[in-house]
Amino acid sequence: MVHIRRARRAKIAAQVDRELPGLTDGDRRRILEEQLREHTVLEAERARRRHACAVVEVEERRAAAARCREREEEAEQARRPARGAGCR
């Protein structure tokens, strides 16, 4: 995880240097930190959306499994002879 953050920081720093040459060290650091915060906020939002989608998918799979079990139980009940059906 640390290596991903370091790589992201290096990538953003290179982008800042390329787009805004001649910044003072303080301005460069400030802009870099601002862009890293923005990136972190975006990543957190993406993670929340992925999690919400995953929760929905899990619930859909559980509901589908329950429907499947219900159909199997109904089919099993239909295969069993009714009590007393053969008696007359």
Backbone as CSV, one residue per row, in Angstrom:
resi,resn,N_x,N_y,N_z,CA_x,CA_y,CA_z,C_x,C_y,C_z
1,MET,0.827,-1.183,0.000,0.000,0.000,0.000,0.876,1.253,0.000
2,VAL,1.932,1.226,0.761,2.821,2.387,0.837,3.445,2.668,-0.523
3,HIS,3.837,1.607,-1.227,4.461,1.807,-2.535,3.481,2.440,-3.528
4,ILE,2.204,2.138,-3.391,1.196,2.744,-4.273,1.089,4.236,-3.977
5,ARG,1.073,4.590,-2.712,0.993,6.011,-2.350,2.240,6.769,-2.787
6,ARG,3.397,6.144,-2.619,4.637,6.803,-3.047,4.638,7.005,-4.557
7,ALA,4.197,5.998,-5.291,4.153,6.109,-6.749,3.170,7.196,-7.172
8,ARG,2.024,7.251,-6.505,1.028,8.281,-6.818,1.600,9.664,-6.537
9,ARG,2.280,9.796,-5.404,2.891,11.088,-5.041,3.933,11.499,-6.080
10,ALA,4.750,10.555,-6.508,5.784,10.853,-7.512,5.146,11.251,-8.842
11,LYS,4.074,10.572,-9.212,3.396,10.883,-10.468,2.783,12.282,-10.427
12,ILE,2.122,12.607,-9.335,1.516,13.929,-9.201,2.598,15.005,-9.130
13,ALA,3.703,14.728,-8.444,4.800,15.691,-8.358,5.386,15.960,-9.740
14,ALA,5.549,14.914,-10.535,6.071,15.095,-11.891,5.098,15.916,-12.730
15,GLN,3.811,15.675,-12.545,2.800,16.432,-13.280,2.837,17.916,-12.884
16,VAL,2.969,18.188,-11.594,3.042,19.578,-11.114,4.281,20.250,-11.688
17,ASP,5.407,19.554,-11.654,6.652,20.123,-12.192,6.534,20.408,-13.687
18,ARG,5.867,19.534,-14.406,5.710,19.691,-15.849,4.747,20.837,-16.181
19,GLU,3.639,20.905,-15.442,2.615,21.904,-15.748,2.914,23.284,-15.163
20,LEU,3.633,23.320,-14.060,3.897,24.590,-13.375,5.384,24.734,-13.054
21,PRO,6.223,24.883,-14.069,7.660,25.004,-13.798,7.954,26.340,-13.102
22,GLY,8.994,26.362,-12.318,9.438,27.593,-11.681,8.743,27.917,-10.370
23,LEU,8.013,26.980,-9.810,7.366,27.241,-8.513,8.413,27.237,-7.402
24,THR,8.158,28.002,-6.370,9.023,27.926,-5.196,8.736,26.597,-4.503
25,ASP,9.647,26.188,-3.657,9.465,24.919,-2.946,8.168,24.916,-2.128
26,GLY,7.884,26.019,-1.482,6.670,26.102,-0.661,5.406,26.003,-1.501
27,ASP,5.374,26.721,-2.629,4.205,26.662,-3.511,4.049,25.269,-4.115
28,ARG,5.166,24.688,-4.513,5.132,23.333,-5.090,4.571,22.354,-4.081
29,ARG,5.056,22.416,-2.843,4.597,21.514,-1.782,3.102,21.714,-1.520
30,ARG,2.667,22.975,-1.469,1.264,23.289,-1.200,0.357,22.727,-2.300
31,ILE,0.743,22.944,-3.552,-0.049,22.451,-4.682,-0.043,20.926,-4.712
32,LEU,1.114,20.348,-4.467,1.220,18.888,-4.435,0.302,18.302,-3.364
33,GLU,0.338,18.853,-2.167,-0.517,18.360,-1.083,-1.998,18.545,-1.421
34,GLU,-2.332,19.655,-2.037,-3.723,19.900,-2.425,-4.196,18.863,-3.437
35,GLN,-3.379,18.589,-4.425,-3.757,17.602,-5.432,-3.817,16.193,-4.848
36,LEU,-2.918,15.892,-3.919,-2.973,14.580,-3.260,-4.259,14.441,-2.442
37,ARG,-4.660,15.507,-1.738,-5.920,15.465,-0.983,-7.106,15.257,-1.919
38,GLU,-7.119,15.976,-3.037,-8.201,15.818,-4.014,-8.254,14.377,-4.528
39,HIS,-7.093,13.836,-4.821,-7.029,12.461,-5.310,-7.546,11.492,-4.248
40,THR,-7.174,11.727,-3.005,-7.611,10.859,-1.910,-9.130,10.910,-1.748
41,VAL,-9.699,12.096,-1.864,-11.159,12.235,-1.765,-11.832,11.469,-2.900
42,LEU,-11.314,11.596,-4.118,-11.884,10.876,-5.255,-11.777,9.360,-5.074
43,GLU,-10.638,8.906,-4.593,-10.456,7.476,-4.368,-11.412,6.967,-3.282
44,ALA,-11.609,7.743,-2.244,-12.542,7.340,-1.180,-13.961,7.234,-1.728
45,GLU,-14.349,8.168,-2.573,-15.691,8.122,-3.180,-15.828,6.899,-4.078
46,ARG,-14.801,6.615,-4.858,-14.835,5.415,-5.711,-14.954,4.155,-4.866
47,ALA,-14.225,4.116,-3.756,-14.289,2.950,-2.872,-15.692,2.799,-2.289
48,ARG,-16.324,3.916,-1.890,-17.692,3.849,-1.362,-18.662,3.326,-2.415
49,ARG,-18.510,3.803,-3.647,-19.397,3.326,-4.719,-19.182,1.846,-4.999
50,ARG,-17.916,1.409,-5.036,-17.639,-0.013,-5.268,-18.237,-0.862,-4.152
51,HIS,-18.109,-0.394,-2.925,-18.656,-1.132,-1.785,-20.184,-1.209,-1.882
52,ALA,-20.821,-0.098,-2.217,-22.283,-0.086,-2.341,-22.728,-1.062,-3.436
53,CYS,-22.022,-1.080,-4.548,-22.354,-2.015,-5.624,-22.149,-3.458,-5.172
54,ALA,-21.094,-3.700,-4.451,-20.817,-5.054,-3.965,-21.916,-5.514,-3.014
55,VAL,-22.385,-4.624,-2.155,-23.463,-4.979,-1.220,-24.722,-5.359,-2.003
56,VAL,-25.044,-4.570,-3.025,-26.230,-4.860,-3.841,-26.066,-6.210,-4.542
57,GLU,-24.884,-6.467,-5.098,-24.643,-7.730,-5.792,-24.780,-8.919,-4.855
58,VAL,-24.268,-8.801,-3.647,-24.375,-9.886,-2.673,-25.838,-10.151,-2.332
59,GLU,-26.594,-9.087,-2.102,-28.013,-9.245,-1.791,-28.765,-9.881,-2.959
60,GLU,-28.428,-9.490,-4.175,-29.070,-10.096,-5.345,-28.746,-11.580,-5.440
61,ARG,-27.490,-11.948,-5.177,-27.112,-13.373,-5.215,-27.831,-14.152,-4.122
62,ARG,-27.950,-13.568,-2.933,-28.660,-14.253,-1.851,-30.129,-14.445,-2.193
63,ALA,-30.753,-13.428,-2.767,-32.163,-13.526,-3.148,-32.343,-14.579,-4.242
64,ALA,-31.440,-14.615,-5.210,-31.521,-15.606,-6.281,-31.351,-17.015,-5.721
65,ALA,-30.438,-17.188,-4.783,-30.230,-18.503,-4.168,-31.479,-18.920,-3.391
66,ALA,-32.097,-17.982,-2.697,-33.319,-18.297,-1.941,-34.440,-18.705,-2.897
67,ARG,-34.577,-18.000,-4.019,-35.604,-18.365,-5.006,-35.333,-19.753,-5.577
68,CYS,-34.077,-20.038,-5.824,-33.700,-21.351,-6.352,-34.035,-22.454,-5.345
69,ARG,-33.702,-22.224,-4.085,-34.030,-23.212,-3.043,-35.536,-23.418,-2.948
70,GLU,-36.274,-22.332,-3.036,-37.733,-22.421,-2.954,-38.293,-23.250,-4.115
71,ARG,-37.785,-23.017,-5.327,-38.244,-23.800,-6.482,-37.880,-25.270,-6.319
72,GLU,-36.695,-25.543,-5.795,-36.293,-26.932,-5.579,-37.187,-27.613,-4.553
73,GLU,-37.525,-26.902,-3.497,-38.414,-27.472,-2.478,-39.799,-27.728,-3.057
74,GLU,-40.299,-26.789,-3.881,-41.607,-26.981,-4.509,-41.580,-28.176,-5.454
75,ALA,-40.496,-28.337,-6.203,-40.375,-29.470,-7.119,-40.312,-30.774,-6.336
76,GLU,-39.622,-30.766,-5.224,-39.530,-31.968,-4.387,-40.905,-32.317,-3.828
77,GLN,-41.649,-31.316,-3.394,-42.993,-31.558,-2.885,-43.900,-32.128,-3.990
78,ALA,-43.747,-31.645,-5.201,-44.566,-32.126,-6.312,-44.218,-33.564,-6.672
79,ARG,-42.965,-33.959,-6.483,-42.553,-35.339,-6.795,-43.051,-36.331,-5.774
80,ARG,-43.207,-35.885,-4.532,-43.659,-36.802,-3.482,-45.155,-37.099,-3.672
81,PRO,-45.508,-38.341,-3.508,-46.943,-38.644,-3.619,-47.672,-38.024,-2.420
82,ALA,-48.860,-37.577,-2.689,-49.675,-37.001,-1.617,-50.077,-38.112,-0.664
83,ARG,-50.206,-37.785,0.620,-50.586,-38.809,1.610,-51.998,-39.307,1.290
84,GLY,-52.097,-40.550,1.278,-53.406,-41.157,1.076,-53.856,-41.151,-0.371
85,ALA,-53.011,-40.720,-1.292,-53.430,-40.635,-2.691,-53.645,-42.041,-3.278
86,GLY,-52.930,-43.037,-2.805,-53.056,-44.383,-3.351,-54.075,-45.227,-2.610
87,CYS,-54.690,-44.707,-1.578,-55.635,-45.484,-0.775,-57.060,-45.216,-1.243
88,ARG,-57.832,-46.337,-1.384,-59.265,-46.206,-1.701,-59.985,-47.360,-1.201
